[in-house]
Amino acid sequence: MRILITTFGTRGDLDPYLALGHGLATRGHEPTIATHEHYRAAVEAEGLSFRPVRPDAHPEDRELFRRAMDPRRGPSVVIREIVLPHLRESYEDTAKAARDSDLVVTHPLTFAGPIVAEERKLPWVSTVLAPLSFFSRTDLPVVAPLPRAWRLYGIPGVPGLMIRLFRAITRSWTEPVRGLRAERGLPPGGDPLYEGQHSPLLTLGLFSGVLAEPQPDWPPSARRTGFLFHDAAAGGDPDAARLAAFLDAGPRPIVFTLGSSAVAVAGSFYEQSLDAARRLGMRAVLLIGDDPVNRPAAALGDDAIVVQQAPHRALFPRAAAIVHHGGIGTLGQALRAGHPMLIVPWSHDQPDNAHRAARLGVARVLYPRRYRADRAAAALGALLDDPACVARAARIGETVRSEDGVMAACEAIEEAALRA
């Protein structure tokens, strides 16, 4: 099959689909990744076909990223200011990319994909990266604007009220989608942020079963696959040899990272992190991204190393603990590594992912506004001094490593194509 895979966002939104593309290609299919132009080189370097789809929100636009990561306004910024003002351009590009396709796979934010698939009468497979996207009444997610509201979820009527509230707030956000569907002669369909984002043919949950059990109100087409890990090493990384030497030179360090999204709003995170590790008498690896402002002002000794990035698959297993922002890709790698973690969530799915990891008994949560060296050190010390937590993390790591998300996703797509 010629399969068009659409995605939008940061590297955390690209890597699972690169893994899927490789899996499909290995099975004899012809996958094409349709996404931002600035990812062309990354996609083609993997030997996969590429098609550009607007908008091209560039990761070097740091002010835009800061606004998109705001806990309260971030989702609105992404949808209303970045994605949907360019819906018609996205539609034109996606329609062109799908011209010779046999099947379309979509990311939750590629709103043009389902429209193109419906017009072309192509089989459509939707995906979600994290449990938040199912917005289940019986497993209601923690939402970034109201991170403590989950304490009320057990009160009868509250989950239903919360769902009605959020649907009402976000209804106007996706009016451009309904407008374009009407222009193309298509029925309105379901709300694109809720039931309308899920394909009735197949909806793939690209996350591990340890994070969420299937719920009665998940779409009937939903199927969990496990994480789709893209494990290619960072090519030509000048820090690789230096980092390897540091890891070999002493005991397991604490790894501090903010992934590819929250790193744009790091603030004092790395400064406080270095202090926290030293309070515990432990070594530190700081993954600061490519913005030099993230480099701690404190002098580095033999107990710490600063690098821009490092492959998580190789680094995380060598850690004693991992401190991260809760992005689903980083969380998956941390769970697979099998070590305790401290999660510092900013926005979008991060608070819900953090809550789920804490519920597993392998993590603690410390919100950015409270992230200071003394609090981080106390939380990390409690995690590392808890044998039960360390053992649980190891067991969950075994479970996540036993899952083959790529194979499960490929098999599900092939089965769905036969049914279509």
N, C-alpha and C positions, 0 to 999 in steps of 0.2 A: 504493500500500500504506500501511496504518497501521502504523508501525514504532515499537516501544518500544525505547529505548536506555537501558540501565541503567549507572550508573557510581558510583564511591565514591572519596573521597579529597580531595586538595588541588586547587587550580586546575589544576595540571598533569595531573590525572586528569579534569578537566571539559572543558578547552579543545579537545582533539581531537574530543570527541563533539559539542561545539557546532559545530565545523567540519563534521563528518559530517552533523549535523542540517541545517545550511544547504545542504549539497550535495544531500541527499535532497529537501529542500523545493523546491529549484530544478528538480529533475527531476520534480516533480509529486506527490511522495509526502507523507505526513502524519506527520512524526516527532514523537515525544514524548520528552523527557528525564526520566528517573526517577532522582532522586538526593536528597541532603540538602535539607531544608527551607530551610536558610540560603542555598542557591543559587537559590531561586525567582526573586528579583528579577533576578539575572544572566541566567538562562535566558529569562525573559519579556521582558527588555530586548532580547534578540536576536530577538524575534518568534517564538519557539518555544514549543510547549506544554510544560507542566511537570506532573509528578506527584511528590509527596513519598514518599520511602522511608526508613524508619528503618534504622540509628541516625543521629542528627544530630550527629556529632562536630564541634563548632564550632571553627574555626581560632583563635579567641581563647583557647581552653584551652591556654595555653602550656606548662603542666607536662605535660599529656598529649602534646603534640607533642614535647617534649624526650625523653620516655620512648620514644615511637614512633620517634625518630631514633637511638636507641642502636645502635651497630654490631652488637652481639651479640644484644641482646634485642629490638630494634625490630620485626622481623617477627613474633615471638611476641606482642608487645604489640598490634600491629595486628589480628592474626587472633584471638587467644584472649581479648583483653580489650576490644576495640572492636567488631569485626565480629560474631563468632559468638555472643556472649551475646545478641544481638538477632536471631538468624536467623529465629525464628518471626515476629517483627514485620516483618522484611524480607520474608518470604514473603507475609504478609497484604497488605502494601502493594503488592508487586509483582504479586500475583494480581489485586488490584483495578485496578491501572494497566493490566494486560494484557487486561482484560475485552473490549475491542473491537479488539485488535491482530491483525494478520495475520502478524507476524514479530517476533522478539525478538533484540536485539543486546546482548551482555553484556561487561562489564569483568571482569578476572580475579578481583576481590574481591566481585562481586555473586553470591554463591553461590546465592541463591534464584532467580535468573533461569533457569538451566537446568532447575530443578525445575518451575517454572511452565510453561515452554515444553513440557517433556515431558508434563506432565499435560494441558495444553490441546491437545496435538498440533500445536503451532505450529512453523514452521521456526525453528531457532535458529542464530544466527551468533555465534561467540565472537571476541574480539579479544585481542591482547596488545600492550602499548605498547613493550616492549623485548625484545631477544633472550633475556635472562635467563629469561623465562617459558617458553621451549621446553626449558630445562635439558637441552641436547643432550649426549650422551655423546661425540660427535665434535667438539663445539665447546663444551666444558664452561665455564660462566661462572665469573667471579671472584665469590666470595660474601663478603659483608661480615664475617661472623665469622672468616673465614680468608683475609684479603686477599692473603697471599703464597703460598697453597697452589698457585696456578697454576703456579709454578715446577716443581711435581712432576707436572703433568698429562701430560708426555711419557713418564713411566715406565709401562711396560705394566702394566695392571691397576688403576692409580690412578683413572682416570675412573670405572670401574665401581664401585670401592670407595667413592668419594665419593658417587655417586648413591645407593647402598644406605644409606650412613650418613645422608644427609639425609632420605631417605624414612623411615627408621626413627625419626629424631628428630621429624619432623613428623607422623607417622601419627596420633598422638593428638589433634593440634590440630583436625583436621577431623571428629572423631567426631560432633559435632552435625549435620553435613551428612548423614552416613550414617543417623543416627537419624531425621531428618526425612524422608528418602527412604523409610525403612521404614514410618514412620507413614502416609505417603501412598500406600503400596502399590507403591512403585517399587523396582526392583532396586538394589543398592548402587552400581553404576557404578564408574568409575575413580577414583583418588585425585584429589580436587578441586584439589590444588595441582600436580598433574602431568598425566597424560593425561586425567583427568576434567574439566579446565577447558577442553578443546579440543572444539569441535563437529565431529562427523564430516561435517557438511554443508559448513561453511566456517569456517576460522579465519584471521582477518586479522591479519597482522603490520604494525602501524601505524608502521613505521620504514623508514628508507632502506636500500637494498641495499648501501650502502657499509659498513654496520655488521656485517652478517652474511650469508653465503651460505647457501642452503638446505642442510640436512643430511639424511643418510639416515634419521635417526630423528625428524625433524620429522613431525607428523601429515600423512597424505596430503592432508588438506583445507587445508593451510597455503598462504597466498598473501601475499607482501609487497606493500605498496601504496606505500611512501614515507611520509614524515611527513604528518600531517594538521595543518596550521598554521591556528590561529585568530588572525587578524591584526587584530581590531578594536582601535582605539586606546582607551587608558584614558580613559573619559569624564570630562570636567570636572576633569582633573588640573591642580591649581594650579601644579605644577612644570614643566609642559610648555614654557612660554615661557622660563622661566629656564634650563632645560636646553638648549633650542635655541640660546639666546644664548651659552651656554658652549661648545657644540660649534663654533659659528661663529667663536669668538674666538681659536682657536689650533690647534695640531696635534692629530692623532688621540690620544685618551686611551686608557688602559687602563680597561676596564669591570669592576667587581667586583660580583657578585650571588650570592645564595644561593637564588634562586627563591622558591617559596611553601612550601617544607618546611624546608630546612636553615636558613633565616633565623631560625627559632625557637630554634636552638642555636648562634647565631653566635659567642658568646663574644668573643674579642679579634680576630676575623677582620677587621673593618673598620679597627680601629686599626692592625693589622699591615699591612693592604693599603695604607693611605695612606702609611705609612712606606716600604713597598716601592716604590711609584710614585715617591716623592721621591728614593729612592736611585738610581733610574734616570734622574732628571731628566725625568720624564714627568708628564703631567696624568692625573687620576683622576676617574672617575664612580663613585660609591658608591651602589648601590641597597639601602637598609637596611631596607625594609619599614616597617610602622607602629609598631614598638616603639622608642621613643626611646632605650632603653638601647643600641641598636646604633650610635648616632651616636658617631663618634670624639671623644675628649676633646681631641685636638690641634686647634689653631686652623686654620681653613680660609683659604687665600689664593686667589689667582687661578688656582692650579694644580689645584684640586679642587672638586667639587660633591657635595653629599649630597641625594638625592631618595628618596622612598619607593619609587616604581616608575616604570617607563617601558616603552612597547611595544618589545619586543625587535626586531621587524622593522625599526623605524626607527632604533633606537640601535646595534645590533650592527654593521651595515655601516660605521658611522662610527668604529669602534674600531680601535686598532692591535692589541690583543689582548684576550681575554675571560677572566676568572677566574671560575669558577663551580663548583657543587657536583656536577655530573654528572647531575642529573635529566634524564630523557629529553627532556622538552619544551624545556628550556634548551639541552641539547646539540644538538638538532635545529636550533634557531634559530642557535646558534653555528656549526655546520657550514654552514648555508645562507649565513651572512654571509661565510664564506671567509677567516677570520683565525685565527692560532694561538691556542691556549688553554691555560691552566693549570687543571687540574681538582682540586678539593679534595673528595673523596667521603666522605660519612658512612655511609649505610646503604642497605638494600634493593637496588635495581638500580644505584645510583650507582657503586660500585667496578667493576662489570662494564662499564658504559657508559664509564667513564674508561679502563679498560684497552683497550677497542676503539678509542677515539679515539687513544690513544697508539700502538697498533699501526698505525694509519693514517699515523703520522708527523706529526700535526698538533697534538699535545698532549703535555704532561708531567703527571705525577700527583704531588701532594703531600698526604699524609693530614693531617687536622686537627690531630692531636697534634704534627705536625712543622711546622705552618704558622707560620712566623715571618718577619719582614720580610726578613732577610738571605737566607733560603732561597728565599722567593718572588721576590725581586729577581734572584737568581742564575738561577732557572729561567726567568723571563720574559726576562731578558737573553739567555739561550742560545736561546730560541725566536725572538726578534725578530732576532737576529744571524745566523740560519741561513737563507740565501736559499732553500735547498731546501725547508725547512719552510714558509716563507711561500708558495712557489709551489705546494706540494702542497695547502695549505689553500685557496688560490684555485681550484685545479682541482676539488677536492672540492665547494667551494661551487657551482661551475657544475653539477656532477652533481646535487646535491641540489635546486638551483633548477629543474632540468629535469624533476624528478619531480612528478607531480600526484597526491598521495596521496588527496585527496578524490574525484577522479573515478574513480581505480582502485578505491577502496573501494565507491563507489556502484555501479559496474558489476558488481563481484563479488557484491554483495548481490542485485542484480536477477537475475543469472544463477543464483545459488543458489536464489532464490525460484521460478524456473521449474523447477528440478530437483526441488524438494521435493514 
